[in-house]
């Protein structure tokens, strides 16, 4: 079952993913090797219309890998710590 189908079954609206610029970009840029550059992925995110939805999804689902909403896992952890 794909993530989109599973999310729909749970009542989540993930239509934003279809409008995400990363869906039209090489996925490897968003999941760099440890220590690899995140520059290209973050550049794509800066001009993406669904950046906020993407970040919100990553924070709610505790995504631990990749660039989501223009932030790395470390940056997302920092946001979560500050929110507590």
C-alpha positions in Angstrom: 0.0 0.0 0.0 1.4 3.4 -1.0 1.9 6.2 1.6 -0.8 8.2 -0.2 -3.4 5.3 -0.1 -2.6 4.6 3.5 -2.9 8.2 4.5 -6.2 8.5 2.7 -7.4 5.4 4.6 -6.5 7.2 7.8 -8.3 10.3 6.7 -5.3 12.4 6.0 -5.2 14.8 3.1 -1.9 14.4 1.3 -3.0 16.1 -2.0 -0.2 18.6 -1.3 2.3 15.9 -2.2 1.2 15.9 -5.8 2.0 19.6 -6.0 5.3 19.4 -4.3 8.4 20.3 -6.4 10.3 17.4 -5.0 8.0 15.0 -6.8 9.5 16.4 -10.0 13.1 16.3 -8.8 15.7 13.5 -8.3 14.7 12.0 -4.9 18.3 11.3 -4.0 18.8 15.1 -3.5 16.3 14.9 -0.6 17.9 11.9 1.0 21.7 12.6 0.9 24.2 10.2 2.4 25.3 11.1 5.9 27.5 14.2 5.6 26.3 14.8 2.1 25.1 18.2 0.9 21.5 19.3 1.4 22.0 22.5 -0.6 20.1 21.4 -3.8 17.1 20.0 -1.9 16.8 23.1 0.2 17.0 25.2 -2.9 14.0 23.3 -4.4 12.1 23.6 -1.2 12.5 27.4 -1.0 10.4 27.9 -4.1 7.8 25.1 -3.3 4.2 26.2 -2.7 3.6 23.3 -0.3 6.6 23.7 1.9 4.6 24.5 5.1 2.4 21.4 4.6 5.5 19.2 4.0 7.2 20.4 7.1 4.0 20.0 9.2 3.7 16.4 7.9 7.3 15.6 8.7 6.9 17.0 12.3 3.6 15.2 12.9 5.0 11.9 11.6 8.4 12.1 13.1 10.2 11.8 9.8 13.8 11.0 10.7 15.4 11.0 7.3 15.6 13.4 4.4 14.8 17.0 3.7 11.2 17.9 4.5 9.8 21.4 4.2 13.3 22.7 3.6 14.7 21.4 6.8 17.0 18.5 7.7 16.3 16.0 10.4 18.5 17.8 12.8 16.8 21.1 12.1 13.4 19.5 12.6 14.5 18.0 15.9 15.5 21.4 17.1 12.0 22.8 16.2 10.4 20.0 18.1 12.6 20.6 21.2 11.7 24.3 21.1 8.0 23.5 20.9 8.1 21.5 24.1 
